[in-house]
Amino acid sequence: MGRKCWDSIPAKFRPLKSRINVILSKTLPPQISEHCIITDDFDKALKMLTEEEPYKSEVETIWNVGGKAIYQMGLEHPWMHKLVITKIDATFDTDVQFPDIDWENYELNEDFDGKPIEEKGLTYRIQSFTKKRSIA
């Protein structure tokens, strides 16, 4: 996650439990601990999680939780192969949007049924997509 995303989490809930929190920041000082990595390098963070102990033994899935620039890095990275998207059936006045996705490069999976879910006056659906392999 990016620093702004990290800052949006109330301090009493940081780091998020039962996971390794990776914060990409150009302003926070680098830090490495059991449950938290702060770095300014996306690729370095991925390599730590997949190649270095204790992380590589514990990490099963790497989730990208944003913000926009971090999502964009993930979408462009060759290791990214799956999107899990929550689509909210509403319009919001926001100053940041999820990056554009070329949906021609993705196939809908069946691991989430995509059925509408209603909660607290909002309707949303969860869907996942796998990146199509390019044939060279």
C-alpha atoms as a printed R data frame, in Angstrom:
    type eleno elety resid chain resno       x       y       z
1   ATOM     1    CA   MET     A     1   0.000   0.000   0.000
2   ATOM     2    CA   GLY     A     2   1.036   3.576  -0.434
3   ATOM     3    CA   ARG     A     3   1.777   5.963   2.416
4   ATOM     4    CA   LYS     A     4  -1.553   7.781   2.095
5   ATOM     5    CA   CYS     A     5  -3.414   4.474   2.301
6   ATOM     6    CA   TRP     A     6  -1.315   3.560   5.367
7   ATOM     7    CA   ASP     A     7  -2.025   6.938   6.972
8   ATOM     8    CA   SER     A     8  -5.770   6.457   6.397
9   ATOM     9    CA   ILE     A     9  -5.749   3.423   8.713
10  ATOM    10    CA   PRO     A    10  -6.290   4.498  12.337
11  ATOM    11    CA   ALA     A    11  -3.039   4.082  14.297
12  ATOM    12    CA   LYS     A    12  -4.645   1.608  16.709
13  ATOM    13    CA   PHE     A    13  -5.215  -0.797  13.773
14  ATOM    14    CA   ARG     A    14  -1.677  -0.512  12.324
15  ATOM    15    CA   PRO     A    15  -0.047  -2.670  11.284
16  ATOM    16    CA   LEU     A    16  -2.970  -4.695   9.951
17  ATOM    17    CA   LYS     A    17  -3.117  -8.033  11.764
18  ATOM    18    CA   SER     A    18  -2.388 -11.476  10.313
19  ATOM    19    CA   ARG     A    19  -0.405 -10.170   7.355
20  ATOM    20    CA   ILE     A    20   2.833  -8.498   6.404
21  ATOM    21    CA   ASN     A    21   2.191  -4.814   5.743
22  ATOM    22    CA   VAL     A    22   4.290  -3.294   2.958
23  ATOM    23    CA   ILE     A    23   4.206   0.483   2.700
24  ATOM    24    CA   LEU     A    24   5.729   2.159  -0.345
25  ATOM    25    CA   SER     A    25   6.800   5.685   0.515
26  ATOM    26    CA   LYS     A    26   9.283   8.297  -0.608
27  ATOM    27    CA   THR     A    27   8.882  10.211   2.666
28  ATOM    28    CA   LEU     A    28   8.789   7.605   5.465
29  ATOM    29    CA   PRO     A    29  12.146   6.244   6.646
30  ATOM    30    CA   PRO     A    30  12.878   2.660   5.525
31  ATOM    31    CA   GLN     A    31  11.949   0.029   8.110
32  ATOM    32    CA   ILE     A    32  11.932  -3.746   8.199
33  ATOM    33    CA   SER     A    33  10.255  -5.712  10.969
34  ATOM    34    CA   GLU     A    34   8.352  -8.958  11.315
35  ATOM    35    CA   HIS     A    35   4.990  -7.491  10.256
36  ATOM    36    CA   CYS     A    36   5.925  -4.258   8.494
37  ATOM    37    CA   ILE     A    37   8.202  -3.274   5.615
38  ATOM    38    CA   ILE     A    38   8.581   0.366   4.600
39  ATOM    39    CA   THR     A    39  10.487   0.943   1.370
40  ATOM    40    CA   ASP     A    40  10.452   3.215  -1.658
41  ATOM    41    CA   ASP     A    41  11.020   0.378  -4.154
42  ATOM    42    CA   PHE     A    42   8.114  -1.760  -5.433
43  ATOM    43    CA   ASP     A    43  10.359  -4.443  -6.974
44  ATOM    44    CA   LYS     A    44  12.557  -4.629  -3.871
45  ATOM    45    CA   ALA     A    45   9.470  -5.231  -1.728
46  ATOM    46    CA   LEU     A    46   8.272  -8.029  -4.029
47  ATOM    47    CA   LYS     A    47  11.695  -9.680  -3.989
48  ATOM    48    CA   MET     A    48  11.840  -9.516  -0.189
49  ATOM    49    CA   LEU     A    49   8.423 -11.163   0.076
50  ATOM    50    CA   THR     A    50   9.243 -13.942  -2.387
51  ATOM    51    CA   GLU     A    51  12.962 -14.574  -1.838
52  ATOM    52    CA   GLU     A    52  13.897 -13.678   1.749
53  ATOM    53    CA   GLU     A    53  13.111 -15.364   5.042
54  ATOM    54    CA   PRO     A    54  10.992 -15.160   7.073
55  ATOM    55    CA   TYR     A    55   8.685 -13.704   4.439
56  ATOM    56    CA   LYS     A    56   8.987 -16.261   1.635
57  ATOM    57    CA   SER     A    57   7.920 -19.086   3.973
58  ATOM    58    CA   GLU     A    58   4.873 -17.154   5.161
59  ATOM    59    CA   VAL     A    59   3.621 -15.365   2.038
60  ATOM    60    CA   GLU     A    60   1.038 -17.264   0.023
61  ATOM    61    CA   THR     A    61  -0.540 -14.362  -1.874
62  ATOM    62    CA   ILE     A    62   0.541 -10.764  -2.363
63  ATOM    63    CA   TRP     A    63  -2.408  -8.348  -2.314
64  ATOM    64    CA   ASN     A    64  -2.127  -4.803  -3.633
65  ATOM    65    CA   VAL     A    65  -4.470  -2.487  -1.710
66  ATOM    66    CA   GLY     A    66  -3.512   0.801  -3.389
67  ATOM    67    CA   GLY     A    67  -3.549   3.812  -3.742
68  ATOM    68    CA   LYS     A    68  -3.710   4.676  -7.396
69  ATOM    69    CA   ALA     A    69   0.038   4.825  -8.133
70  ATOM    70    CA   ILE     A    70   0.611   1.528  -6.301
71  ATOM    71    CA   TYR     A    71  -2.282  -0.090  -8.194
72  ATOM    72    CA   GLN     A    72  -0.745   1.135 -11.460
73  ATOM    73    CA   MET     A    73   2.641  -0.387 -10.551
74  ATOM    74    CA   GLY     A    74   0.910  -3.677  -9.825
75  ATOM    75    CA   LEU     A    75  -1.087  -3.657 -13.053
76  ATOM    76    CA   GLU     A    76   2.099  -3.086 -15.059
77  ATOM    77    CA   HIS     A    77   4.193  -5.677 -13.213
78  ATOM    78    CA   PRO     A    78   4.833  -8.973 -15.059
79  ATOM    79    CA   TRP     A    79   4.034 -11.034 -11.943
80  ATOM    80    CA   MET     A    80   0.492  -9.659 -11.696
81  ATOM    81    CA   HIS     A    81  -1.906 -12.257 -13.011
82  ATOM    82    CA   LYS     A    82  -5.194 -11.821 -11.157
83  ATOM    83    CA   LEU     A    83  -7.524  -8.962 -10.238
84  ATOM    84    CA   VAL     A    84 -10.144  -9.200  -7.497
85  ATOM    85    CA   ILE     A    85 -12.463  -6.248  -7.970
86  ATOM    86    CA   THR     A    86 -15.300  -4.961  -5.814
87  ATOM    87    CA   LYS     A    87 -17.699  -3.103  -8.093
88  ATOM    88    CA   ILE     A    88 -20.000  -0.719  -6.237
89  ATOM    89    CA   ASP     A    89 -23.274   0.156  -7.964
90  ATOM    90    CA   ALA     A    90 -23.071   3.855  -7.132
91  ATOM    91    CA   THR     A    91 -21.317   7.025  -8.193
92  ATOM    92    CA   PHE     A    92 -19.093   8.942  -5.799
93  ATOM    93    CA   ASP     A    93 -17.518  12.381  -6.004
94  ATOM    94    CA   THR     A    94 -13.821  11.521  -5.649
95  ATOM    95    CA   ASP     A    95 -10.513  13.074  -6.598
96  ATOM    96    CA   VAL     A    96  -8.767   9.734  -7.278
97  ATOM    97    CA   GLN     A    97  -9.919   6.921  -9.551
98  ATOM    98    CA   PHE     A    98  -8.705   3.347 -10.010
99  ATOM    99    CA   PRO     A    99  -6.393   3.168 -13.054
100 ATOM   100    CA   ASP     A   100  -7.939   2.329 -16.414
101 ATOM   101    CA   ILE     A   101  -7.905  -1.367 -17.257
102 ATOM   102    CA   ASP     A   102  -7.871  -2.829 -20.760
103 ATOM   103    CA   TRP     A   103 -10.501  -5.504 -20.132
104 ATOM   104    CA   GLU     A   104  -9.625  -7.214 -23.432
105 ATOM   105    CA   ASN     A   105  -6.542  -8.555 -21.607
106 ATOM   106    CA   TYR     A   106  -8.556 -10.291 -18.860
107 ATOM   107    CA   GLU     A   107 -10.915 -13.235 -18.519
108 ATOM   108    CA   LEU     A   108 -13.669 -13.421 -15.910
109 ATOM   109    CA   ASN     A   109 -13.143 -16.192 -13.340
110 ATOM   110    CA   GLU     A   110 -15.836 -18.173 -11.577
111 ATOM   111    CA   ASP     A   111 -14.289 -18.158  -8.075
112 ATOM   112    CA   PHE     A   112 -16.659 -15.339  -7.069
113 ATOM   113    CA   ASP     A   113 -20.235 -15.533  -8.287
114 ATOM   114    CA   GLY     A   114 -20.536 -11.796  -9.007
115 ATOM   115    CA   LYS     A   115 -24.032 -11.723  -7.525
116 ATOM   116    CA   PRO     A   116 -25.154  -8.401  -6.070
117 ATOM   117    CA   ILE     A   117 -24.630  -7.984  -2.331
118 ATOM   118    CA   GLU     A   118 -26.592  -5.351  -0.425
119 ATOM   119    CA   GLU     A   119 -25.129  -3.835   2.704
120 ATOM   120    CA   LYS     A   120 -25.828  -0.534   4.481
121 ATOM   121    CA   GLY     A   121 -27.772   0.862   1.537
122 ATOM   122    CA   LEU     A   122 -25.134   0.010  -1.087
123 ATOM   123    CA   THR     A   123 -25.142  -2.738  -3.677
124 ATOM   124    CA   TYR     A   124 -21.839  -4.226  -4.777
125 ATOM   125    CA   ARG     A   125 -20.444  -7.358  -6.380
126 ATOM   126    CA   ILE     A   126 -17.070  -9.068  -6.165
127 ATOM   127    CA   GLN     A   127 -15.505 -10.494  -9.302
128 ATOM   128    CA   SER     A   128 -12.086 -11.808 -10.219
129 ATOM   129    CA   PHE     A   129 -10.273 -11.748 -13.523
130 ATOM   130    CA   THR     A   130  -7.165 -13.531 -14.780
131 ATOM   131    CA   LYS     A   131  -4.751 -11.853 -17.143
132 ATOM   132    CA   LYS     A   132  -4.749 -13.568 -20.534
133 ATOM   133    CA   ARG     A   133  -1.408 -15.026 -21.507
134 ATOM   134    CA   SER     A   134   0.120 -13.460 -24.565
135 ATOM   135    CA   ILE     A   135   1.147 -15.852 -27.299
136 ATOM   136    CA   ALA     A   136   4.580 -14.966 -28.605
